[in-house]
């Protein structure tokens, strides 16, 4: 995977990751939902500048930024940088394809549609936790393979945030039943 993928604006990376295959130690599937955040975004952890928590966002692109939300759930982000450190893409949902039984061991006997349909669920199912914070995405335990043919996307405003919620930087795989939440009826994007 070319490092140049991550040397682009978060919005571009968020679009590009839809349809990519993500695995952690052989467990994973197809990314179906992402959200972009950059340093100028009041909803971004980097908006306040570098801190101990958000340090990976100001580091080398192509690394994981993993953090806890509400003190309970892990969230997995891909660090990117288009000449401006502090950008990342939250991976919100994934269509399970490999290691589904391992996901169920971690999350319970759920329908496949519910295993990775949200950022905390995805991290629990894939075994992502703080030990992977700052780790490169082009080395084990990660495997990230981009799609060959760009898929049809839907786009909308981000969800689950109070600041910058109007920014239309949430992207999803059109027609996917594995999203964290449906997109409002909007036109598909390329």
C-alpha positions as CSV (number, residue, x, y, z in Angstrom):
1,X,0.0,0.0,0.0
2,X,1.4,3.3,-1.0
3,X,2.2,5.7,1.8
4,X,0.8,8.5,-0.4
5,X,-2.8,7.2,0.4
6,X,-2.3,8.7,3.9
7,X,-0.6,11.9,2.6
8,X,-4.0,13.3,1.6
9,X,-6.7,15.3,3.3
10,X,-8.9,13.3,5.8
11,X,-12.0,13.7,3.6
12,X,-10.2,12.1,0.7
13,X,-8.8,9.2,2.8
14,X,-12.3,8.7,4.3
15,X,-13.7,8.2,0.9
16,X,-10.9,6.0,-0.3
17,X,-11.2,3.6,2.7
18,X,-14.8,2.7,1.9
19,X,-14.6,-0.8,0.3
20,X,-11.1,-1.5,1.6
21,X,-10.4,-4.7,3.5
22,X,-9.2,-4.3,7.1
23,X,-8.0,-7.2,9.2
24,X,-6.4,-7.4,12.6
25,X,-4.6,-10.7,13.2
26,X,-6.7,-12.3,10.4
27,X,-10.1,-11.0,11.7
28,X,-11.9,-8.4,9.7
29,X,-13.8,-7.5,6.6
30,X,-14.8,-4.6,4.3
31,X,-14.9,-1.0,5.6
32,X,-18.4,0.3,5.0
33,X,-18.5,3.6,7.0
34,X,-16.0,6.3,7.9
35,X,-15.8,9.9,9.2
36,X,-13.1,12.5,8.5
37,X,-11.6,14.9,11.1
38,X,-8.9,17.5,10.7
39,X,-7.0,19.9,12.9
40,X,-9.4,22.8,12.0
41,X,-12.5,20.9,13.0
42,X,-13.9,21.7,16.4
43,X,-15.1,18.0,16.7
44,X,-11.6,16.7,16.2
45,X,-9.4,15.6,19.1
46,X,-6.5,17.6,17.4
47,X,-8.4,20.9,17.5
48,X,-6.9,21.8,20.9
49,X,-3.4,21.0,19.7
50,X,-1.1,18.2,20.6
51,X,-1.7,16.3,23.8
52,X,-0.6,13.0,25.3
53,X,-4.0,11.5,24.2
54,X,-3.9,12.7,20.5
55,X,-0.2,12.4,19.9
56,X,-0.5,9.9,17.1
57,X,-2.7,12.4,15.1
58,X,0.4,14.6,15.0
59,X,2.7,11.8,14.1
60,X,3.5,9.8,11.0
61,X,0.6,9.2,8.6
62,X,-0.5,5.6,8.1
63,X,-0.7,4.8,11.8
64,X,-3.5,3.9,14.1
65,X,-5.0,6.4,16.5
66,X,-6.9,4.3,19.1
67,X,-8.7,5.9,22.0
68,X,-11.4,5.3,24.5
69,X,-14.8,7.0,24.3
70,X,-17.0,7.4,27.4
71,X,-14.4,5.4,29.3
72,X,-15.9,2.2,27.9
73,X,-15.3,1.7,24.1
74,X,-12.3,1.8,21.9
75,X,-12.4,3.7,18.6
76,X,-10.0,3.1,15.7
77,X,-8.8,5.9,13.4
78,X,-6.4,6.1,10.5
79,X,-3.9,9.0,10.8
80,X,-3.5,11.1,7.6
81,X,-1.7,14.3,6.7
82,X,-1.9,16.5,3.7
83,X,0.9,18.8,4.9
84,X,-1.1,19.6,8.0
85,X,-0.7,17.2,11.0
86,X,-3.7,16.4,13.1
87,X,-6.0,14.6,10.7
88,X,-7.6,11.2,11.1
89,X,-10.4,9.0,9.7
90,X,-12.6,7.2,12.2
91,X,-13.6,3.8,10.9
92,X,-17.2,3.5,12.0
93,X,-18.4,0.2,10.6
94,X,-17.2,-2.9,8.8
95,X,-18.9,-5.8,7.0
96,X,-17.5,-9.0,8.6
97,X,-15.9,-11.4,6.2
98,X,-13.0,-13.2,8.0
99,X,-12.9,-14.6,11.5
100,X,-16.6,-14.2,12.2
101,X,-16.6,-16.8,14.8
102,X,-13.8,-15.1,16.6
103,X,-15.8,-11.9,16.5
104,X,-18.7,-13.7,18.1
105,X,-16.4,-15.0,20.8
106,X,-15.5,-11.4,21.6
107,X,-19.0,-9.9,21.2
108,X,-21.5,-12.6,21.7
109,X,-23.9,-14.6,19.5
110,X,-25.0,-11.7,17.4
111,X,-26.3,-11.6,13.8
112,X,-23.4,-10.8,11.5
113,X,-25.0,-7.3,10.8
114,X,-24.5,-6.3,14.4
115,X,-20.9,-7.4,15.0
116,X,-19.1,-4.4,13.6
117,X,-21.9,-1.8,13.1
118,X,-20.4,1.0,15.1
119,X,-16.9,2.1,16.2
120,X,-16.9,0.5,19.6
121,X,-18.5,-2.7,18.3
122,X,-15.9,-2.9,15.5
123,X,-13.0,-2.5,17.9
124,X,-14.4,-5.2,20.3
125,X,-15.0,-7.6,17.4
126,X,-11.5,-7.1,15.9
127,X,-9.7,-7.0,19.2
128,X,-8.5,-3.4,18.8
129,X,-7.5,-1.7,22.0
130,X,-5.0,0.9,23.3
131,X,-2.0,-1.4,22.8
132,X,-2.4,-0.8,19.0
133,X,-2.3,3.0,19.4
134,X,0.4,4.5,17.1
135,X,1.1,1.2,15.3
136,X,1.7,1.3,11.5
137,X,-1.1,0.0,9.4
138,X,1.2,-1.6,6.9
139,X,2.6,-4.1,9.4
140,X,1.1,-6.9,11.6
141,X,-1.2,-7.2,13.3
142,X,-2.9,-4.9,10.7
143,X,-3.6,-5.8,7.0
144,X,-5.2,-3.1,4.9
145,X,-6.0,-3.7,1.2
146,X,-7.6,-1.1,-0.9
147,X,-10.5,-1.8,-3.3
148,X,-9.7,-2.3,-7.0
149,X,-12.9,-0.6,-8.3
150,X,-14.2,2.4,-6.4
151,X,-17.5,1.5,-4.9
152,X,-20.7,3.7,-4.9
153,X,-20.7,5.9,-1.8
154,X,-23.3,7.8,0.2
155,X,-22.3,11.0,2.1
156,X,-23.8,12.8,5.0
157,X,-23.2,14.7,8.2
158,X,-21.2,13.1,11.0
159,X,-23.1,11.5,13.9
160,X,-22.6,11.2,17.6
161,X,-20.9,14.6,18.0
162,X,-22.0,17.9,19.3
163,X,-19.5,20.3,17.6
164,X,-19.1,20.4,13.8
165,X,-22.0,18.0,13.4
166,X,-23.1,19.8,10.2
167,X,-19.9,18.9,8.4
168,X,-20.8,16.3,5.7
169,X,-17.7,14.1,6.3
170,X,-19.4,10.8,6.9
171,X,-19.1,8.3,4.1
172,X,-20.7,4.9,3.6
173,X,-20.9,2.1,1.1
174,X,-24.2,2.6,-0.8
175,X,-26.7,-0.1,0.0
176,X,-24.7,-1.6,2.9
177,X,-26.7,-3.3,5.7
178,X,-23.7,-3.2,8.0
179,X,-23.7,0.6,8.7
180,X,-23.8,2.0,12.3
181,X,-26.8,4.0,11.3
182,X,-28.6,4.5,8.0
183,X,-27.8,7.6,6.0
184,X,-30.7,10.0,5.3
185,X,-32.0,9.7,1.8
186,X,-29.3,11.5,-0.2
187,X,-27.8,11.3,-3.6
188,X,-24.9,8.8,-4.0
189,X,-21.5,10.3,-4.6
190,X,-18.6,9.1,-6.6
